[in-house]
Amino acid sequence: MKQLICSNCKQTNIGINTETKQKRCLTCLGTDFEEIELPDTLRCRYCKIEKTTEQLLKEWRKIPFLDMKNGTYYCGCRGWE
């Protein structure tokens, strides 16, 4: 499966300006994006539990807080507030 990520910081926190319809990275404010192939496994950045991308996509429509620079995501182990 492919995922759109920021070319600069390699994260998926993408917002869209409702007036101009321009995509912008909410982490670094970048405007350049690339589509990448997701790796076979990812690990939670906090609890370090590793799961396959296939398992994660069964739980989530979009993998939360995916960071391709480090190969991590956030599983919710510290809460969502």
C-alpha positions as CSV (number, residue, x, y, z in Angstrom):
1,M,0.0,0.0,0.0
2,K,1.2,3.5,-0.8
3,Q,1.0,6.5,1.5
4,L,1.4,10.3,0.9
5,I,4.1,11.8,3.1
6,C,5.8,15.2,3.4
7,S,9.0,15.2,1.3
8,N,10.7,17.3,4.0
9,C,10.0,15.7,7.4
10,K,8.6,12.3,6.2
11,Q,5.4,12.5,8.3
12,T,1.8,12.2,7.3
13,N,0.2,15.1,9.2
14,I,-1.3,16.8,6.1
15,G,-3.9,19.5,6.2
16,I,-5.7,21.2,3.3
17,N,-6.3,25.0,3.1
18,T,-10.0,25.3,2.5
19,E,-9.7,28.5,0.5
20,T,-6.8,27.6,-1.8
21,K,-7.1,23.8,-1.6
22,Q,-3.4,23.6,-1.1
23,K,-2.0,20.7,0.9
24,R,0.4,21.6,3.7
25,C,2.3,19.6,6.3
26,L,1.1,20.4,9.8
27,T,4.5,19.4,11.3
28,C,6.9,21.5,9.2
29,L,4.6,23.6,7.0
30,G,6.1,22.0,3.9
31,T,4.1,21.9,0.6
32,D,6.0,19.2,-1.2
33,F,4.7,15.6,-0.9
34,E,5.7,12.2,-2.2
35,E,3.9,8.8,-2.4
36,I,5.9,6.0,-0.8
37,E,5.4,2.3,-0.4
38,L,4.7,1.4,3.3
39,P,7.2,-1.0,4.9
40,D,6.2,-4.5,6.1
41,T,6.4,-3.6,9.8
42,L,6.3,-0.5,12.0
43,R,6.8,0.0,15.7
44,C,5.1,2.4,18.2
45,R,7.5,5.2,19.0
46,Y,6.7,4.9,22.8
47,C,5.9,1.3,23.8
48,K,8.0,-0.2,20.9
49,I,5.4,-2.8,20.1
50,E,6.0,-3.9,16.5
51,K,3.1,-4.7,14.1
52,T,2.8,-5.5,10.5
53,T,1.4,-2.8,8.2
54,E,-1.3,-5.2,7.3
55,Q,-2.4,-5.5,10.9
56,L,-2.4,-1.8,11.4
57,L,-4.5,-1.2,8.3
58,K,-7.1,-3.6,9.7
59,E,-7.3,-1.4,12.8
60,W,-6.9,2.0,11.2
61,R,-8.0,3.6,7.9
62,K,-4.8,5.7,8.2
63,I,-1.9,4.8,10.4
64,P,-1.8,7.4,13.2
65,F,1.2,9.7,13.5
66,L,3.2,7.7,10.9
67,D,6.8,8.9,10.8
68,M,8.7,7.3,7.9
69,K,12.0,8.9,8.9
70,N,12.0,6.6,12.0
71,G,9.7,3.8,10.8
72,T,7.3,4.5,13.7
73,Y,3.6,5.3,14.4
74,Y,1.6,5.9,17.6
75,C,-0.6,3.0,18.9
76,G,-2.4,5.0,21.6
77,C,-0.5,3.5,24.5
78,R,-0.3,6.9,26.3
79,G,-3.8,8.0,25.5
80,W,-5.3,10.3,22.9
81,E,-5.9,13.5,24.9
